[in-house]
Amino acid sequence: KHHIENNAFFLNRALEFVADEQYTIRTTFVGDDFLLAKIPLLDDLGAKELISLRASYGRLSSKNDPLLSPSSLIYDFPPVSYRYGSAPYVEGTVGITNLLGLLRVEYVHRFTYRDHPGALLGRVRVDVTL
């Protein structure tokens, strides 16, 4: 049902953050003979360590903010939507990829905006690539 998309954020819900200007940065490290290659079983399985970090920050201009410009033409955001505060949204993953050449397992952790009601704080994700 789900596929791990490297360019996606995994723990924020649809329309959780609203912005008409947004900046995003993503970085991923895939180790090759760095740590897991020193464990014989994992080395035989072809496992590689995976660490990634994703962050986004944005703002909602006054012309698109329904609180500042109460026009009937402006979309009224659902109550689960938030503006970015003073900090960016940040999540990171740590996991193992390339298990048997097709399996990826990772834990995703949300570092900021953890106080939002119903926020997903962490999840284990599994992906099989054929």
Protein Blocks (a to p, Z undefined) as FASTA:
>chain_A
ZZcdfkbcfkbcehkbgcfbdcddddddddehklmmmpmklmmnopacdddddddddddd
fklmmklmccfkbccddfkbccddfbdcdddddddehihhlaccdddddfbhklbghiaf
bdcdddddZZ
